[in-house]
Structure formats: C-alpha cells, structure tokens
Amino acid sequence: MPLLGRNPNHTNMKSKNPKSQKAKKKISVDQGWEAINPQAAGIDIGAKEHFACVSAKATPKNVRSFGTFTADLNALADWFKECGVTSVAMEATGLYWIPIFQILEDRGFAVILVNARQTKNVAGRKSDVQDCQWIQRLHTYGLLQGSFRPAEPYCVLRTYLRYRAELVSARRTQCQHMQKALQQMNVQLVQVLSDVTGVSGRAIIQAILEGERDPVKLANGVDRRVRATPVQIQKALGGDYREEHLFVLQQAFSLYDTYEEKINACDEQIVRETATLSDKVDPQLKPLPPRKEGRPAIKDKMQGQDMREVLYRKFGADLTAIEGIGVTTALVILTEVGPNVTSFKTEKHFCS
C-alpha cells in the first residue's frame, strides 16, 4: 500500500531566480563625495537627552549631548551658531522633535525632519558611529530629504483642527452612552427621533433627568417638524426608569454639553486664525461661484462666519464644490497640505 504523505519528488526550496525576489538596494556613502551641505548638523532625538553632531572642521569635539529643557535647547542652538551651522537634520521621534524643531527654526536654521527609513537604507555605517554622526554625515552629502511640513501659520491652525477632531470624537462617545442608557431603560427614543441630541431629543432627556415620567408630558417637548406621530412618541417614552441608568444618562448628558462648549471655543480660534492667513484671490475681482444646488447655507457657517467664502480666498478655488468636501474637510486640507500642491512632485507624492 502506498504511504500517504508528501511527494518525495516535491521540493519546498525557494526559487533561486533573482527576479522572483525583490532585492533591497542600498546607497553606499563614500568619503570622497562632495559636501552639499558643508555646515550641516545632525541631532539624535531622545526623551531626556539629545545628541548633536557638527562638522569635525568646526570644532575638535564635534559631538555633544544636551538636555531637553528649554534652556538646554537654547544652549544647543547657541552651540550651532558658534560652529557656523546653517542646516540641521533630525529624525521624527514621537513628539520629542517638536520643541527643538521650532526653536531652531525660530533661530534661523534650515531644519529638515527625516524619516528613519532614509538613514537605514544607506550602506557604509560603522558600528562606532553614533546616530547623530550618521545623520550629520548623510545630511552633509545631501542624501536626506525632509518630510513635508506646512508653513508655521498653517501648523498653528492645524493644531486647533486636530484638537477639535478629538473633542468631536469624545462628544460622540457621550452620545453613545446616552443612547445606551436610554436603550437599557427601554426608552425607544432612537425609533422616533433621527438624532437624540437634537432639539427634541435634548428637551426630552432634560425633562427625564428633572424627574418627569409621564409619556404624554414628555412628548410635549417634541418639535412639530418630527415625522413620528404623538402616539408613537408617547409609546416610545414609556420606559423602565432605573436609578443606575439615569445616573449614566445624567453624566453623559452633562459631558456632552461640556464638549459642545469646548468645540465652540475651538471653532472661535479656528475662525480667528483662518482670517490671518494670506489670500490667494480677491473675491471682488474673481467672485465666488454660486453655492452648489441643494447645499444649505448653514453648512458653510462656523461661529456665524461664512467659511466657504473665507476658504475660497485662502485657496483661490472653491473646494466645497467637490462632492463630499465640506467646510471642515476643506480646512483639514488647508492645514495638512497647504494652500497649493506645488510642494509635491507628482500625484503619488501628494497621496503619500
């Protein structure tokens, strides 16, 4: 009887065809290469200590360590000035790079932020070479390319927008807590209202938290534009009100209001900072195209300001005319990419 098993003629060896395997090519650094950035410096970013390296021609002791306090970062910038440094390269390490990047940029240095993969794909590094020395060497030969970062005014606005997104996410979580508490009490508000945090939903929840249990009286707080009939609404409000679920509903309702307040404060800052950005077009000479048909004007408002018109001046084009792009999304594009795409060589660079 033939044995059941693997075919003895079968081999599991990997193909030796070089075309079947993608070989990683590494660039080799040669000492004889021309120095593209002769006054370059490199920094190895750390949580509690930064190591910096300058050209050996600038000072005999060309590698020094500095702390991460502001006074230490200013001392690092002073040392770079003394050594004649004009350009600095550093790797993006967590959030630790941000303070030193900003201080050096304010002091007039050309600072580039590089991806760690760039320094790993270059052959020739010796084991006794520190990270800061390797970064400085590669930057001297012009082998490092800085990651894209918008101009400072757009980075300021970007901070507000990113924080706003976190607030919106936190507010959404509290909405889910409210829906869960109502569902556990079998108050089927979601079946008669499209949004429990709308005008009608908030009025009903507020009445419940104040102690009202009569479905008829609770239904009186519903806006007349709600499609559900009064009878349907009354049936949905006949719940099993329990103390523990009412407590969760109270906490989530209060936190929802708090996040709503913080989002409005954030919106005020966003409107103020957006107004300070430079204009790309004059609406008097090139008027804003008509609003897209069926698009409510309220969707273009932020703190009473028509942001569609403001963004048109900053971009020089109406991005909200693109399907799926509203005011908030256009603001994100403005702060993450900038007012134009000239910094990106191709569409692939832009998508990356």
C-alpha positions as CSV (number, residue, x, y, z in Angstrom):
1,M,0.0,0.0,0.0
2,P,1.5,3.4,-0.9
3,L,2.2,5.6,2.0
4,L,0.1,8.7,2.4
5,G,2.3,11.8,2.7
6,R,4.4,14.3,0.8
7,N,5.6,13.5,-2.6
8,P,9.3,12.6,-2.3
9,N,10.0,14.3,-5.6
10,H,8.5,17.5,-4.3
11,T,10.8,20.2,-3.1
12,N,10.0,23.1,-0.9
13,M,13.1,25.0,-1.7
14,K,12.7,28.7,-2.6
15,S,13.3,29.8,-6.1
16,K,16.9,31.0,-6.7
17,N,15.7,33.2,-9.5
18,P,16.8,36.7,-8.6
19,K,13.9,38.2,-10.4
20,S,11.5,36.4,-8.1
21,Q,12.8,38.2,-5.1
22,K,13.0,42.0,-4.7
23,A,16.5,42.9,-3.6
24,K,16.8,46.0,-1.4
25,K,19.3,48.3,-2.9
26,K,21.3,50.5,-0.6
27,I,23.2,53.6,-1.5
28,S,26.9,53.5,-0.4
29,V,28.4,56.6,1.1
30,D,31.9,57.3,0.0
31,Q,34.3,59.6,1.8
32,G,35.2,61.3,-1.5
33,W,31.7,62.6,-2.1
34,E,31.2,66.3,-2.5
35,A,29.8,68.1,0.6
36,I,26.4,69.5,-0.5
37,N,25.7,71.0,3.0
38,P,29.2,71.7,4.5
39,Q,27.7,73.5,7.5
40,A,25.3,70.7,8.3
41,A,24.4,69.3,11.7
42,G,22.6,66.1,12.9
43,I,20.6,65.5,16.0
44,D,19.6,62.2,17.6
45,I,16.4,63.0,19.4
46,G,15.6,61.4,22.8
47,A,13.1,61.8,25.5
48,K,15.5,63.1,28.1
49,E,18.7,63.8,26.1
50,H,19.6,65.0,22.6
51,F,22.9,64.1,20.9
52,A,24.1,66.6,18.4
53,C,26.9,66.4,15.8
54,V,28.5,69.1,13.7
55,S,31.4,69.1,11.2
56,A,34.7,68.0,12.6
57,K,36.2,71.0,10.9
58,A,34.1,73.4,13.0
59,T,35.3,72.1,16.4
60,P,37.6,69.3,17.7
61,K,34.8,68.0,20.0
62,N,32.1,67.8,17.4
63,V,29.6,65.6,19.3
64,R,27.8,66.9,22.4
65,S,24.8,66.0,24.4
66,F,22.1,68.4,25.6
67,G,19.1,68.0,27.9
68,T,15.5,68.5,26.8
69,F,14.6,71.6,28.9
70,T,14.1,74.8,27.1
71,A,17.3,76.3,28.4
72,D,19.2,73.2,27.1
73,L,17.6,73.6,23.7
74,N,18.6,77.3,23.5
75,A,22.1,76.2,24.5
76,L,22.1,73.7,21.6
77,A,21.1,76.5,19.2
78,D,23.8,78.7,20.6
79,W,26.4,76.0,20.0
80,F,25.2,75.5,16.4
81,K,25.7,79.3,15.9
82,E,29.2,79.2,17.3
83,C,30.0,76.3,14.9
84,G,28.7,78.1,11.9
85,V,25.9,75.5,11.3
86,T,23.2,76.6,8.8
87,S,21.2,73.4,8.2
88,V,20.1,70.8,10.7
89,A,18.6,67.3,10.2
90,M,16.8,65.2,12.7
91,E,14.6,62.1,12.7
92,A,10.9,62.2,13.6
93,T,10.8,60.6,17.1
94,G,7.4,60.7,18.7
95,L,6.6,64.3,19.8
96,Y,10.1,65.0,21.2
97,W,11.3,66.6,18.0
98,I,8.7,69.4,18.0
99,P,10.2,71.8,20.6
100,I,13.8,71.6,19.3
101,F,12.5,71.9,15.7
102,Q,10.5,75.0,16.5
103,I,13.3,76.7,18.5
104,L,15.9,76.0,15.8
105,E,13.5,77.2,13.1
106,D,12.9,80.4,15.0
107,R,16.6,80.9,15.4
108,G,17.0,81.0,11.6
109,F,18.3,77.4,10.9
110,A,17.1,75.4,7.9
111,V,15.7,72.4,9.7
112,I,14.5,69.2,8.0
113,L,12.6,66.3,9.5
114,V,13.6,63.0,8.0
115,N,12.0,59.5,8.1
116,A,14.1,56.9,9.9
117,R,13.9,54.6,6.8
118,Q,16.1,57.1,4.9
119,T,19.0,56.6,7.3
120,K,18.6,52.8,7.4
121,N,18.8,52.4,3.6
122,V,22.3,53.8,3.2
123,A,25.2,51.4,3.5
124,G,28.6,52.3,5.0
125,R,27.9,53.0,8.6
126,K,30.4,51.7,11.1
127,S,29.4,50.3,14.5
128,D,31.2,53.0,16.4
129,V,29.4,55.9,14.7
130,Q,26.6,57.4,16.8
131,D,23.2,58.1,15.3
132,C,23.8,61.9,15.3
133,Q,27.1,61.5,13.5
134,W,25.5,59.3,10.8
135,I,22.6,61.8,10.3
136,Q,25.1,64.7,10.1
137,R,27.2,62.8,7.5
138,L,24.2,61.9,5.3
139,H,22.9,65.4,5.5
140,T,26.3,66.8,4.6
141,Y,26.3,64.7,1.4
142,G,22.7,65.8,0.6
143,L,21.3,62.3,1.0
144,L,18.4,63.2,3.3
145,Q,15.1,64.6,2.1
146,G,12.9,66.5,4.6
147,S,9.3,65.3,5.3
148,F,6.6,67.7,4.2
149,R,5.5,70.2,6.9
150,P,3.3,73.2,6.1
151,A,4.4,76.8,6.9
152,E,4.1,77.8,10.5
153,P,0.8,79.8,10.3
154,Y,-0.9,76.6,8.8
155,C,0.7,74.5,11.6
156,V,-0.9,76.7,14.2
157,L,-4.3,76.3,12.6
158,R,-3.7,72.6,12.2
159,T,-3.2,72.2,16.0
160,Y,-6.7,73.7,16.6
161,L,-8.3,71.4,14.0
162,R,-6.6,68.3,15.2
163,Y,-7.7,69.0,18.8
164,R,-11.2,69.8,17.5
165,A,-11.4,66.4,15.9
166,E,-10.5,64.8,19.3
167,L,-13.3,66.8,21.0
168,V,-15.8,65.8,18.4
169,S,-14.8,62.2,18.9
170,A,-15.2,62.5,22.7
171,R,-18.6,64.2,22.3
172,R,-19.7,61.3,20.0
173,T,-18.7,58.8,22.7
174,Q,-21.0,60.6,25.2
175,C,-23.8,60.5,22.7
176,Q,-23.4,56.7,22.5
177,H,-23.5,56.5,26.3
178,M,-26.8,58.4,26.3
179,Q,-28.3,56.1,23.7
180,K,-27.1,53.0,25.6
181,A,-28.7,54.3,28.9
182,L,-32.0,55.0,27.1
183,Q,-32.0,51.6,25.5
184,Q,-31.3,49.9,28.8
185,M,-34.3,51.7,30.2
186,N,-36.3,50.7,27.1
187,V,-36.9,54.3,26.2
188,Q,-37.0,53.8,22.4
189,L,-36.2,57.4,21.5
190,V,-34.0,56.4,18.6
191,Q,-37.0,54.9,16.9
192,V,-39.0,58.1,16.7
193,L,-36.1,60.7,16.5
194,S,-33.3,60.7,14.0
195,D,-30.9,62.4,16.5
196,V,-31.3,62.1,20.2
197,T,-29.0,65.1,20.7
198,G,-31.2,67.4,18.5
199,V,-33.6,70.0,19.9
200,S,-36.4,67.5,20.6
201,G,-34.1,64.8,22.0
202,R,-32.3,67.2,24.3
203,A,-35.7,68.6,25.6
204,I,-37.0,65.1,26.4
205,I,-33.8,63.9,28.1
206,Q,-33.6,67.1,30.1
207,A,-37.2,66.5,31.3
208,I,-36.4,62.9,32.2
209,L,-33.4,64.0,34.2
210,E,-35.6,66.5,36.0
211,G,-37.9,63.7,37.1
212,E,-40.7,63.7,34.5
213,R,-42.0,60.2,33.7
214,D,-45.4,60.9,32.1
215,P,-45.1,59.9,28.3
216,V,-47.7,62.5,27.4
217,K,-45.9,65.4,29.1
218,L,-42.5,64.2,27.8
219,A,-43.9,64.1,24.2
220,N,-44.9,67.8,24.5
221,G,-41.2,68.7,24.2
222,V,-41.1,67.3,20.7
223,D,-40.7,69.8,17.8
224,R,-43.7,69.9,15.4
225,R,-41.4,69.0,12.5
226,V,-40.8,65.5,13.8
227,R,-42.3,63.0,11.5
228,A,-43.4,60.5,14.2
229,T,-46.9,60.9,15.4
230,P,-47.6,61.9,19.1
231,V,-49.0,58.4,19.8
232,Q,-45.8,56.8,18.5
233,I,-43.6,59.2,20.6
234,Q,-45.7,58.5,23.7
235,K,-45.3,54.7,23.3
236,A,-41.5,55.1,22.8
237,L,-41.2,57.1,26.1
238,G,-42.9,54.5,28.3
239,G,-39.7,53.1,29.8
240,D,-38.4,51.2,32.8
241,Y,-36.5,54.0,34.5
242,R,-33.8,52.7,36.8
243,E,-31.5,54.7,39.1
244,E,-28.2,53.4,37.7
245,H,-29.1,54.1,34.1
246,L,-30.4,57.5,34.9
247,F,-27.1,58.3,36.6
248,V,-25.2,57.3,33.4
249,L,-27.6,59.4,31.3
250,Q,-27.1,62.4,33.6
251,Q,-23.3,62.1,33.4
252,A,-23.2,61.6,29.6
253,F,-25.7,64.4,29.0
254,S,-23.6,66.8,31.2
255,L,-20.3,65.8,29.5
256,Y,-21.9,66.2,26.0
257,D,-22.7,69.8,26.9
258,T,-19.2,70.3,28.1
259,Y,-17.6,69.0,24.9
260,E,-20.1,71.1,22.9
261,E,-18.9,74.2,24.8
262,K,-15.2,73.3,24.2
263,I,-15.8,72.7,20.5
264,N,-17.5,76.1,20.1
265,A,-14.4,77.7,21.8
266,C,-12.2,75.8,19.4
267,D,-14.2,77.0,16.5
268,E,-13.7,80.6,17.6
269,Q,-10.0,80.1,17.5
270,I,-10.2,78.4,14.1
271,V,-12.2,81.3,12.6
272,R,-9.7,83.8,14.0
273,E,-6.6,82.0,12.8
274,T,-8.0,81.3,9.4
275,A,-8.6,85.0,8.9
276,T,-4.9,85.8,9.4
277,L,-3.7,83.5,6.5
278,S,-2.8,85.2,3.3
279,D,-5.4,85.4,0.5
280,K,-4.8,83.8,-2.9
281,V,-7.7,85.6,-4.7
282,D,-9.7,88.8,-4.4
283,P,-13.5,88.0,-4.5
284,Q,-14.1,91.5,-5.9
285,L,-12.0,90.7,-8.9
286,K,-12.9,87.0,-9.1
287,P,-16.3,86.4,-7.4
288,L,-17.1,83.2,-5.5
289,P,-19.0,80.8,-7.7
290,P,-22.7,80.2,-6.7
291,R,-23.4,77.7,-3.9
292,K,-24.0,74.1,-5.1
293,E,-27.7,73.5,-5.6
294,G,-29.3,71.8,-2.7
295,R,-26.5,72.7,-0.3
296,P,-27.9,74.6,2.8
297,A,-26.1,77.8,3.7
298,I,-26.0,76.8,7.3
299,K,-23.4,74.0,6.4
300,D,-21.0,76.7,5.4
301,K,-21.2,78.6,8.7
302,M,-18.8,78.4,11.6
303,Q,-19.5,80.7,14.6
304,G,-21.6,82.8,12.2
305,Q,-18.8,83.2,9.7
306,D,-19.3,82.1,6.1
307,M,-16.2,79.8,5.9
308,R,-16.9,78.9,2.3
309,E,-16.1,82.4,1.3
310,V,-13.1,82.6,3.6
311,L,-11.7,79.3,2.3
312,Y,-12.2,80.5,-1.3
313,R,-10.0,83.4,-0.6
314,K,-7.3,81.3,1.0
315,F,-7.3,78.5,-1.6
316,G,-8.1,80.6,-4.7
317,A,-10.7,77.9,-5.5
318,D,-13.9,76.6,-4.1
319,L,-13.1,73.2,-2.7
320,T,-16.6,72.7,-1.3
321,A,-17.8,72.4,-4.9
322,I,-16.2,68.9,-4.9
323,E,-18.6,66.2,-3.9
324,G,-18.0,65.1,-0.3
325,I,-15.9,68.0,0.7
326,G,-17.4,70.4,3.2
327,V,-16.0,73.3,5.2
328,T,-14.4,71.2,7.9
329,T,-12.7,68.8,5.3
330,A,-11.5,71.8,3.3
331,L,-10.0,73.3,6.5
332,V,-8.2,70.0,7.1
333,I,-6.8,70.0,3.6
334,L,-5.7,73.6,4.0
335,T,-3.7,72.9,7.2
336,E,-2.4,69.4,6.3
337,V,-1.3,70.2,2.7
338,G,-1.3,74.0,2.5
339,P,-3.0,76.4,0.0
340,N,-1.5,74.6,-3.0
341,V,0.2,71.3,-4.0
342,T,3.4,72.7,-5.6
343,S,5.4,71.1,-2.8
344,F,4.6,67.6,-4.2
345,K,6.4,66.5,-7.4
346,T,3.7,64.1,-8.5
347,E,0.2,62.9,-7.5
348,K,1.8,59.9,-5.9
349,H,3.9,62.1,-3.6
350,F,0.7,64.0,-2.7
351,C,-1.2,60.8,-1.9
352,S,1.7,59.5,0.2
